[in-house]
Amino acid sequence: MKYRREQLCATLILLGVQLVDVALASRVTLNVKTSDGKVGEDAVVVFNPIGTSYPSQRASASAIVDQIHKRFVPKVSVVRAGTTINFPNSDQIRHQVYSFSPAKIFTLKLYAGSTQTGIVFDKPGLVVLGCNIHDSMVAYLVVVDSPYFAKISASESTSLDLPAGRYRMRVWHPDLKTSVPPTEIVVDTSSNKEISLKLDLLSAPETVVEFPE
Ligand SMILES: [Cu+2]
């Protein structure tokens, strides 16, 4: 009985913390464009709080990178460290997914039409995915240590809720001409905030810039 009451208490405290967080959060809209005025689709924007901690990762977080018509879908993903990624293959041909990136080195078995056991991406960093059979297949996983991140969508405006405070903002895109230096931004609760960014992209860069440290 005592155990249960303590458990209830802990739940209420957790709930209280979350409610306070939401109450002090501000909606931040990301307006990311390319230098020729298009939406910077697939750009990844990550916010690391300065001087404060953030909620820990849910153990059950998972995401999917599918293989459809000899392409990875989605091409770019951003997930928190600790997330399990599943790699189903929706094609009738076999693919073999691999990565040589230091943040996660792995090779899956050659397979078709099945769902492989997920892989846990436990270390922050940029993971470049390829297929051993089809050289043109490439995808990017940005694994981050913060819960505050977004990927720019072409079909809808991209926004996220950030608790008031100072953040180090990092921006990345697979087609960036040169890396974007991290900047500091301040979020307060007095008004909603819009962050506008302009990215200089190449149509087929020979090398992919690193995700900023
Ligand atoms: Cu393949």
Residues whose N, C-alpha, C, O or C-beta is under 5 A from the ligand:
A	BS01	CU	R94 H95 Q96 C131 I133 H134 M137
